[in-house]
Amino acid sequence: MGNQPYRLQPTVGKPTNATQAVDFLISAALKRNASDIHLGVNHTAAVPEPFLLRFRTHGKLQLMNGAFLLPIYKEVISRIKIMAGLNTTEIGTPQDGQINVLTLDGAVVLRVALIPGPEGDELVIRVQRAESENKEIAIANLGMEPEVQDQLVRLINQKSGLIALNGPAGSGKTSTIYAILKQLASPERKVLTAEDPIETRIPFVSHTQVSSKTNFSALARAFMRQDSEVIFIGEVRDEESASATVQLAQTGHLVLTTMHTRDAIGVIARLEAFEIHSNFIANSLIGSLAQRLIPTLCLKCRVPHQLDGPTLALLQEMGSPQKPPSFFKAGPGCPQCTSGYSGRKAVFELFVVDSELADMINRTCSRTEIFEVARAKGMRTLVDDMLSNVYAGITDVHSVKGYLFSPSYSLAIPKLKAA
């Protein structure tokens, strides 16, 4: 069933069996515009509900009423496993699968990830609206500042070199990658990918699924013999995949990949940790893009907000826009939103490696030295982008304070000069 489209059935009233419960879960998640469904066992005896049902909406987990799961939890898990093509008899092993769902509003892809627990299996289901989202795949729709978008387009049109996308899971890297691939794909250019999993298929792109026999490094080596111009290696995970990816970038290919780093410049240290020599990094890395997703305020019900003195002082230390900002916070909620928030927006930091910065990387200059030169050349940081959205009333300080006031981002704090 995992490969066959499943037609979602409307549910009326309280679910009484596993089939109804699963349809109810999916319908409720879609109605709330949730990005993830979390089903798990509550290990705390002090809390009365034995099963946890949570939706991630606008980036935040919200506890839902899961009382209906009490008598049928195991049946619900089994039902989802069957729909996702998982092994229902296998116990104690993580599994991944996919459910293709047809709704009145179009196709939805559910990516199911299961882990075993001492009191029952736990699931996370990623919700992806396939048709509507795929039509919107474009660099122009990512929400970048115009100058950052122009820089990125110039980077991806280079003939060779390595471009790394950085950020934690759920930061929107996949959308950015597919937007780049869609712009580069054409009948005159061969584009190859190594992915885990393949989430979207793009015309004139040869997508390859990673497996236990063909991991990222093995596919990277195989791609060297495929006469391609553009290659996407889904993730640099270890020394072997890092070495193969850098080698591709040094042999005349434009190579895209993803890494998990705190910011754009962090890719240098990450590659060094994978035993890549600074000379190879300098000769291959042409750019690094870091990104995060921040919740956006509902413009219908947001309300003005007067910041407290210490918070305002911290923002002023970072630099203030020329026009005094009006701050907002989430409103009470309205028919257009969920709890005062309406969707999420990507923020970006693009590190472009020119000849001067490449020389600094080759000479193993410190992170601080490289950062200062990049800033002097006009690099906008994640903090800059977040602050611009705060000042524009698109998001609130509360939603991004973990970045703004974190020592981990202290390099980015001092020099905002927003208009």
C-alpha positions in Angstrom: 0.0 0.0 0.0 3.0 2.3 0.6 3.4 2.9 -3.2 -0.3 3.2 -4.0 -2.1 6.6 -3.6 -4.4 6.5 -0.6 -7.7 8.4 -0.8 -8.3 10.2 2.4 -11.8 9.6 3.8 -13.6 12.4 5.7 -14.2 11.5 9.3 -17.4 12.5 11.2 -17.4 12.4 15.0 -15.0 10.5 17.2 -12.8 7.8 15.5 -13.8 4.3 16.6 -11.2 2.2 14.7 -7.6 2.5 13.4 -8.6 3.4 9.9 -10.8 6.2 11.0 -8.2 7.4 13.5 -5.4 7.6 10.9 -7.7 9.5 8.5 -8.7 11.8 11.3 -5.0 12.5 12.2 -4.1 13.3 8.6 -7.1 15.5 8.1 -6.5 17.4 11.3 -2.9 18.0 10.4 -3.8 19.3 7.0 -6.5 21.5 8.5 -4.0 23.0 10.9 -1.3 23.3 8.2 1.0 21.2 10.4 4.4 20.2 9.0 4.8 17.1 11.2 2.7 14.7 13.2 4.3 13.2 16.3 2.9 10.0 17.9 4.6 8.7 21.0 4.3 7.1 24.4 4.3 9.3 27.4 6.9 7.9 29.8 5.9 10.2 32.7 3.5 8.5 35.0 2.5 11.8 36.6 0.8 12.9 33.3 -2.6 11.2 32.8 -2.4 10.7 29.1 -0.4 7.6 28.2 0.0 8.6 24.5 1.2 11.9 23.1 -0.2 13.4 20.0 1.5 16.6 18.9 1.5 18.7 15.7 4.3 20.9 14.7 2.7 24.1 13.4 4.7 27.2 12.3 7.8 25.5 13.7 6.4 24.8 17.2 5.2 21.6 18.7 1.6 21.8 20.0 0.0 19.1 22.3 -3.3 17.8 20.8 -6.1 15.8 22.4 -5.1 12.2 21.9 -7.5 10.6 24.2 -9.1 8.6 21.3 -5.8 6.8 20.9 -6.0 5.1 24.3 -7.8 1.9 23.2 -6.3 1.6 19.7 -2.8 3.0 19.8 -1.1 -0.3 18.6 -3.7 -0.7 15.9 -3.1 2.8 14.7 0.7 2.3 14.5 0.2 -1.0 12.6 -2.2 0.8 10.2 0.4 3.5 9.5 3.1 0.9 9.0 1.1 -1.0 6.5 0.2 2.2 4.6 3.9 3.2 4.5 5.0 -0.2 3.3 6.9 -0.9 6.5 7.5 -4.4 8.0 4.8 -4.9 10.6 6.6 -8.0 12.1 9.9 -6.3 12.6 10.5 -5.2 16.2 13.2 -3.1 17.7 14.5 -1.6 14.4 14.0 1.9 13.1 12.1 2.1 9.8 11.3 4.7 7.2 8.5 4.8 4.6 6.2 7.0 2.6 2.5 7.3 2.1 1.0 9.0 -0.9 -2.3 10.6 -0.1 -5.0 12.0 -2.4 -7.2 14.7 -0.9 -9.8 17.1 -2.4 -7.1 19.8 -2.5 -4.5 17.7 -4.2 -1.7 15.2 -3.5 0.1 15.0 -0.2 3.3 13.0 0.6 3.7 11.7 4.2 7.2 10.6 5.1 7.0 8.2 8.0 9.9 7.6 10.4 9.6 5.0 13.2 11.7 4.3 16.2 11.1 1.5 18.7 10.7 2.3 22.4 10.4 0.3 25.6 6.6 0.9 25.8 5.7 1.0 22.1 6.8 2.3 18.7 6.9 6.1 18.2 6.4 7.9 14.9 7.1 11.2 13.2 5.2 11.9 10.0 6.5 14.7 7.8 3.6 16.3 5.8 4.5 17.6 2.3 1.9 19.0 -0.1 3.4 17.7 -3.3 1.5 19.4 -6.1 1.1 22.9 -4.8 4.6 23.1 -3.3 6.3 21.8 -6.5 4.6 24.4 -8.6 6.1 27.1 -6.4 9.7 25.8 -6.5 11.8 28.8 -7.6 14.7 30.8 -6.2 12.6 33.9 -6.5 10.0 32.3 -4.1 12.5 31.5 -1.3 12.2 35.0 0.3 15.8 36.1 -0.1 16.8 39.7 0.0 17.4 40.9 -3.6 21.2 41.3 -3.2 21.5 37.8 -1.7 19.4 36.2 -4.4 21.5 37.9 -7.1 24.7 36.6 -5.4 23.3 33.1 -5.2 22.3 33.1 -8.9 25.8 34.2 -9.9 27.3 31.4 -7.8 25.2 28.6 -9.2 26.0 29.8 -12.7 29.7 29.1 -12.2 31.2 26.2 -14.1 32.8 24.4 -11.2 33.3 24.6 -7.4 31.5 23.5 -4.2 28.5 25.2 -2.8 27.4 24.0 0.7 23.9 24.6 2.2 23.9 24.6 6.0 21.3 24.3 8.6 19.6 21.8 11.0 16.8 19.5 10.0 13.7 21.4 9.2 15.4 24.6 8.2 14.2 24.6 4.6 17.4 23.3 2.9 15.5 20.9 0.7 13.3 23.6 -0.8 16.4 25.7 -1.5 18.2 22.8 -3.2 15.3 21.9 -5.4 14.8 25.6 -6.4 18.5 25.7 -7.4 18.3 22.4 -9.3 15.1 23.6 -11.1 16.9 26.7 -12.3 19.9 24.8 -13.4 18.1 21.9 -15.1 17.9 22.0 -18.9 18.2 19.7 -21.9 21.7 21.2 -22.5 23.0 20.5 -19.0 23.3 17.1 -17.3 22.3 17.3 -13.6 22.8 14.3 -11.3 21.7 13.9 -7.7 22.3 11.5 -4.8 19.5 11.8 -2.3 18.1 10.2 0.8 15.2 10.3 0.1 14.1 11.7 -3.3 11.4 14.2 -2.3 10.7 15.8 -5.6 11.4 14.9 -9.3 12.5 17.7 -11.5 12.5 17.5 -15.4 16.0 17.1 -16.9 17.5 16.0 -13.5 18.6 12.4 -13.0 17.7 11.6 -9.4 19.4 8.6 -7.6 18.3 7.2 -4.3 21.0 6.4 -1.7 20.9 2.9 -0.4 23.0 0.6 1.8 24.9 -0.5 -1.3 25.2 2.9 -2.9 25.9 5.5 -0.2 26.8 9.2 -0.9 30.5 8.6 -1.3 30.0 5.6 -3.7 27.6 7.6 -5.8 29.9 10.6 -5.9 32.7 8.4 -7.2 30.3 6.9 -9.8 29.2 10.4 -10.9 32.7 11.3 -12.0 32.3 9.0 -15.0 28.8 10.3 -16.0 29.9 13.4 -18.1 27.8 15.7 -15.9 28.0 19.5 -15.3 26.0 19.8 -12.0 26.0 17.3 -9.1 24.1 17.3 -5.9 25.4 15.1 -3.1 22.6 15.0 -0.5 24.8 15.3 2.6 28.4 15.2 3.6 28.3 12.9 6.5 31.9 11.5 7.0 35.5 11.8 5.7 34.8 9.5 2.7 31.8 11.5 1.4 33.6 14.8 2.1 36.7 13.7 0.2 34.6 12.5 -2.8 32.5 15.7 -2.9 35.6 18.0 -2.8 37.2 15.9 -5.5 34.2 16.3 -7.7 34.3 20.1 -7.3 38.0 20.1 -8.2 37.5 18.1 -11.4 35.3 20.6 -13.3 31.9 20.0 -11.8 29.5 22.4 -10.0 28.8 20.5 -6.8 26.0 21.2 -4.3 25.7 19.5 -0.9 24.3 20.0 2.6 26.0 20.0 6.0 25.0 20.7 9.5 26.8 23.8 10.7 25.8 26.8 12.9 26.4 29.3 10.1 27.8 29.7 6.6 31.4 30.1 7.6 31.2 27.0 9.7 31.5 24.8 6.6 35.3 25.5 6.6 35.7 24.0 10.1 33.4 21.2 9.2 35.4 20.2 6.2 38.6 20.4 8.2 37.1 18.1 10.8 36.6 15.6 7.9 40.4 15.8 7.3 40.1 17.9 4.2 43.3 20.0 3.8 42.8 23.8 3.8 44.4 24.0 0.3 41.7 21.7 -1.1 38.9 23.7 0.7 40.3 27.0 -0.7 40.5 25.6 -4.2 37.0 24.1 -4.2 34.7 26.1 -2.0 33.0 28.9 -3.8 30.1 29.6 -1.5 28.1 28.5 1.6 24.5 29.3 2.3 23.1 29.0 5.9 19.4 29.2 6.6 16.7 28.9 9.2 12.9 29.1 9.3 11.3 31.6 11.5 7.5 31.9 12.3 5.7 34.8 10.7 3.1 36.9 12.5 -0.4 36.9 11.2 -0.8 40.4 9.7 -4.6 40.3 10.4 -4.3 40.0 14.2 -0.7 41.0 15.2 -0.6 43.6 17.9 1.9 46.4 18.8 4.4 45.4 21.4 6.6 47.6 23.7 9.9 45.8 24.4 11.3 45.8 27.9 14.4 48.0 28.5 17.1 45.3 28.6 15.8 43.7 25.3 15.7 47.1 23.6 19.2 47.9 24.8 20.5 44.6 23.4 18.9 45.3 20.0 20.4 48.8 20.0 23.8 47.4 20.6 23.5 45.4 17.4 22.7 48.6 15.5 19.4 50.3 14.7 17.6 51.0 11.4 17.5 54.6 10.4 13.8 54.7 10.9 12.7 53.9 14.5 11.0 50.5 14.3 7.5 49.6 15.6 7.6 46.2 17.2 4.8 43.6 17.1 3.9 40.4 18.8 1.5 37.5 18.1 -2.2 38.4 18.5 -4.9 36.3 20.0 -5.5 34.3 16.8 -8.1 34.7 14.1 -9.7 32.7 11.2 -6.6 33.5 9.1 -4.0 32.0 11.5 -3.0 29.6 14.3 -2.4 31.3 17.6 -1.3 34.5 16.1 1.2 33.0 13.6 0.7 32.3 9.9 3.3 30.2 8.3 7.1 30.4 8.3 9.7 32.3 6.4 13.3 31.5 5.6 16.2 33.7 6.6 19.6 33.4 5.0 23.3 34.0 5.3 25.4 33.7 2.1 29.2 33.4 2.4 30.8 34.0 -1.0 34.4 32.9 -1.3 36.5 35.3 -3.6 40.2 35.1 -4.2 41.1 37.1 -1.0 38.9 34.8 1.2 40.2 31.7 -0.6 43.8 32.8 0.3 42.8 33.3 3.9 41.3 29.8 4.0 44.5 28.4 2.5 46.6 30.2 5.1 44.3 28.7 7.8 43.3 32.2 9.1 41.0 32.2 12.1 37.2 32.1 11.9 37.1 35.6 13.3 39.5 37.0 10.7 37.6 35.4 7.8 34.3 36.6 9.3 35.5 40.2 9.6 36.7 40.3 6.0 33.5 38.7 4.7 31.5 41.3 6.7 33.5 44.1 5.2 32.6 42.8 1.8 28.9 43.0 2.6 27.9 39.6 3.9 24.5 39.6 5.5 24.3 37.3 8.5 21.4 35.2 9.8 21.1 37.7 12.6 20.9 40.6 10.1 18.1 38.9 8.2 16.2 38.0 11.4 16.5 41.6 12.7 15.3 43.0 9.4 12.2 40.8 9.8 11.7 41.9 13.4 11.9 45.6 12.4 9.5 45.0 9.5 6.9 43.5 11.8 7.1 40.1 10.0 8.2 38.2 13.1 8.6 39.0 16.8 11.6 39.2 19.0 10.4 36.3 21.1 10.5 33.9 18.1 14.1 34.7 17.2 15.7 35.6 20.6 17.4 32.3 20.8 19.6 33.4 17.8 19.8 37.1 18.5 21.0 36.8 22.1 22.9 33.6 21.9 26.7 33.6 22.5 27.0 31.1 19.6 26.1 33.9 17.2 28.1 36.6 18.9 30.3 37.2 15.8 27.3 38.3 13.9 26.0 40.8 16.5 27.8 44.1 16.2 27.3 45.7 12.8 23.8 45.8 11.5 23.2 48.8 9.3 19.6 48.2 8.1 17.9 50.9 6.1 
